[in-house]
Every structure is written in C-alpha cells, then in structure tokens.
Amino acid sequence: MTIHKEGLKILGVILLVLAVLNAIPAFFVASPMVYLCWSLPASAIFYFLVVNFFRSPRREGYLHDNAIIAPADGKIVVIEEVEETEFLKCKAIQVSIFMSIFNVHINWFPVNGIIKYFKHQNGRFLSAWLPKASTENERTTVGIEMVGGKQIVVRQIAGALARRIVCYAEVGKPSVQGSQLGFIKFGSRVDLFLPVGTRIDVKLDQAVRGKQTIIGWLEN
C-alpha cells in the first residue's frame, strides 16, 4: 500500500504516541501481559485505520477535453442549479461529492485548463452533508478556465471531522485533468459548479470514483 505524502508526518506522530501509551502503563499494572494482550491489538487496529485513510492508490484516469471527471471518491449528495457568487457570479449546476472517512481522500483536477482563481477561507466545521456547509465551512475555491473560455469551480469543503484542507492549485498554473488537486483530512466534501447546459451523467446517491467516473460532459 502506498501512503500519500500528506500522511507521513501524522502517521509518524501517531506511531510514537501509541508506543508511549502502550509502554508506560505496562510498568504500572499488576499484570502487564494481560494489559498488552488487549492494548496492542486495539492500537494496531486504530493505526491500520489511519494508514488506510492516507492510502494513495495507483489508478488510471479517464481523459477527455469535454469530460468532467470526478474530483474525489465518494457519493453524490447534491445535483441542483444554484447561483455561484464567488468566482463564476452566475447560475451554475452544483454537483457535490461526500467523502466518508473510508474513502480515498485525494482530490483530482476534473478538467484541463488554466487556474484563474484560488482562495482559502476559514469557517465552521459543520457536517459536510448540510447544504450550508458549502458557504459556511472552512473551504478552498478553485476557478478553472478551459480552452474556449468556459469556466468551472472546484470547492474543497472541510467536514465535522476534517481539520485541514491541502490544495496545490496556484493561479496562472495549468489544471491538468487527473493530476492531484489536493487532500482533505478526515471526512469532507467536494463541490463542482458547472456551466448551465452541462450534461450530467451521475445521479443522487451514486458512488463515484475519482479520476474515473464521468460526472458529465460540456457542450462543444
């Protein structure tokens, strides 16, 4: 299993803390072997779950200039027409993907283009399921302009457990479809805001796979 670079430091700290927590009490209990028989397996299971969260699978992506590929693993929780007021400043189709703690938490660029806008905003840590999480939670917003002038927004949103959003987007740099956009730690959501008229190929509650599921198609 390959571990994502964003997890290496955290995993090292957790391993050290677990080692201390298991070592110190063993010297102060009447039956250290009995203690270790349940504490070591519990620690190992916990550590495996954290390692699994930071996994970085190798997978081939679907590449096509008119396709919008899923920027994250998870489940579709929103498909609706809304007003996007931060970058597009017009009506757009919002497609939201909820990422549980069991999903891969890497985010990928959904289209080719140029990054025209980036902003990180501090905020609350409401459940990522809630509609107002898109505008009230801690988040990053990335605006991308494609060849032909069409623009989309990708928004990473922290959830109730997430406490850090990592985003690699830089204004003026290319958005390469299928390359890594960033990482959200411990449960979260990714919103897409697409031009009105985009053909949407996913449905509510559908499970999607980052880099591989086609969210929809842009008109020529």
N, C-alpha and C positions, 0 to 999 in steps of 0.2 A: 504493500500500500504506500503510495506517495503522499507525503504531507505537504500541505500548502505552506509557503514561506511565512504567512501571517500567523501560523500556529506554532512555529518552532519555539519562540520565546515563552509563550504561555505554557506549552507542554513541559518545557524545562522547569519552570517555576512550580507547576503543579506536582511534577515528579519529586522535586525536592521537598515540598510541603508534605506530601504523602509519606515520604521516607521518614521525616522527622516525627510526624504524628504516629506512625507505626512503631518507631524505635523507642521514643521516650516513655510512653506508658508501659512498655514491656518490662521496664526496670522497676515499676512500682505496683504491679499487680501480683496477687498471690500465685496465680497460675499463668505465666506468660505464654506458654504454648497454647492454652485454651483461648487466650485473648487473640493471639496471632492467627489461630485457625479460622476466626470469623473476620478479623480486621483486614488481613491480607487479601482474601478473595473479594471483599467489598471494595477495597481500594483498587484492585486490579480491574474490576468491572467498571468502576467510575472512570478510571483512566482510559480504558478502552473506548468508552462512550465519547470522551472528549477527543481522543485521537480520531475516532470515526467522524466527528463533526468537522475536523480540519482536513479531511481527505481531499485529494486533488486527483480525480480520475482522468485518465487519458481517453479522450473521445474525439472522433472525427465530427466536424461540424458541417451543416448544410450551408452552402454559399451560393447566393444569387442576388444580383443587384436590386431586384424588385421585391425580394422576400424580406419579411421582418421575422427574424428567428428569436426564439425565447431567450431572454437575457438571464434566466435563472431556472433552476429546478423548483417545482412546487405545484400548487393548484390554482386554477383561475378562480378568483373570487369576485371580480368586477369586470363587466363589459357594459359601458354606457357612454353616451355623449355628454360631455361636460364643457365648461369654459376653463381653458388653461391660461392662467393670468400671469405667470411668472416669466415665461420666455416666448411662447407662441402668441399669447394675447389674442386668442380666438377660440372658437369651438373646436373640439378635438374628440376623438374616440379614446376613452381611457380603458386600458386592459391591465388588470392588476394580478400579480402572482404572489400568493402567500407561501412563504418558505418556513416549514416546521423545523424543529431542531434536528430532525432526522434527515433532512435534505442536504445535498451538497450546497455550500454557501458561497461559492464563487459566483460572480456576475460577469456576463459577457456583453460585448457590444452587439446590438441586434442588426445593425446596418453598416454599410460603408458610407463615409462622408468626412466632413471636417467638423471638429468640435468648436462651436461658436459661443458657447455659454457654459459656465460652471459656477456653482455656488453651494457652499455648505452652510446649513442653518441649524443652530441649536434648537432644541424643542423638548417636548414631553416624550414619555415612553409608554404611550397608550398601547393597548392591544392592536397589532397590525391588521386585525380583521376590521376594525372600525373605519368607516368612511372618512372621518375627520383626521385619521392618522396621516393622510396624505398631505395635510396642510398644517398640522399641529405638532407632529412628532419630529425628532431630530432627523435630518434628511440631507441628501445631496441631490442637486438637479443638474442634469447634463443636457444641453441643447445641441443637436446634431443637424447639420445641413448636408443634404445629399446632392449628387450631380443632378442638375435640373432645377435646383432651388427648393425642393420640398424639405420640410423640417419636421423633426420629431423630438420628443423629450423622453429621457430615461430618468426615473427618480428612485433612488435607493432610500428606503424608509426603515428606521430602527423600530423594533417592536418592544414588547413588555420586558423581554429578557435581554435584548441587544443593547450593548452599551458602547459599541464602536463601529463606525462605518469607515471603510477604507475605499478610496476612489482614486484611480490612476489617471483620470481624464485631465487634460490640460488644454486650455483654449488655444486654438491655432494648430493643434496636432491632429493627425488623421484618426478617425474612428474606423478601425479595421474589423469588419464583421467576423465574429467568432473569437476575437482576441479578448484578453481579460480586461474588464472594466473596473473590477474591484472585488471587495469581500465584505460581507456583513456578519458580525459575530453574534451567534446565539439567537436565532429566530427573528424573522423580519419579513419585508415585503418589497417588491419592485413594481413600480407603475410605469406603464408606457402610455404616452399621449401621441396619437397618430392622426394624420390628416383625415378630415371627414371625407368619406368616399372610399377609404381603405377597405378592402375585402377582408373580413375577419374569418379565419378558419378554425378558431377554437370556440369552446362552449363553457358556460359556467360549470364549476366543479371538475373540469377536466384536468388530469395530471399532465404536466408538461415537463420536457427535459431540455435543459439549457444547451444551446448550440445546435440542437437537432429538431425540436418541434417548430413548425412554421406557425407563427401567430397570425400572419395574414400577408396580403400582397398589396403593394402600392400600384395605383393606376399608372400606365405609361403617360 
